[in-house]
Amino acid sequence: MALTLKDERIDLRINSNQKIILERAAELRHVSLSSYILTTSMKQAQIDLAENEEMLLSNRDRDLLMKALDNPSEPNDALKGLFR
């Protein structure tokens, strides 16, 4: 297993109830509070990024998109003006 140097730090201010909940959840997983927060936040970050970076289309919408990409319309005067 490769070790990664951890040279960055994030400080987090929370209320006592939030801390109790996070500590209890970390105990259930048998990990430290820091490890629990990092692991769960990384999982959620990956989900959030995937939702933002992926586009799911129906077959009909995919075909319409591909048709538009394959046959772009001529630029109108407003678009030409943007490039001036």
N, C-alpha and C positions, 0 to 999 in steps of 0.2 A: 504494500500500500504506500503510495507516494504521499509525502507530507507537504502541505501547502503553507507557505509563510503567511501568517495573518498579520498584516501591518496596518490595517485600517480599523477604525473604531467608530461605533455609532452609540450615542448616548440617548437614552429613552426615558422620558418622565411619564409616569403613570400614577394612578391613584391606588390606594391600598387594596381595594376590592379587585381591581384588574390584576394586581400582582398576585394576590391569593389565587385567583383563577388560573393564571399562567403557571404558577408553582405547582398547583394540584395536577394540571395537565402534564407538566414535565415529569412529575413523580410517577404518573401512570405509565409513561413511556420509559421510565428509568434512565432519564437523561438530565443533564444540567439545565437550568433555566435558560442560559445563553444558547445552548445547543437546540433546545426546543424552539425558542423564538426564531433562531436562524433557519432551522429546517422548515418550519411551517411557513415562514414568510417567503422563503425561496420557492417553495411549492406554489404558493399563491401568486408570486411574481411571474413564474413560468406560465401559469394559467392565464393571467392578465395579458401577458405579452402575446401568447398564442391567439387569444381572442382578437387582439388588435392586428396581428400580422397575417391571419388566415381569413380567407373569404370563402364561405360555402355557398355555392349557387345551385339552383335546380338545373336540370339538363337544358331546359328552355332558356333560362337566363345565361347559362354558359354559352349556348349557341349564339345568342344575341350579342354577347360581349365579344366573342371570337369574330363574328361577322363585322362588328364595328371596328375592331382592331385591324382586320384584314382589308377593309374598305373604308378608310377614314374619309369624312366629308371635306370639302374644300374649306379653307379658313375664310371666315367672314371678315367684314371691315373692322369690327370691334377687336377680333383676335389679332388681325394684322397691326392694329393700332398699339396693342400691348407690346409688340416686338419692336416698335420704332423707338 
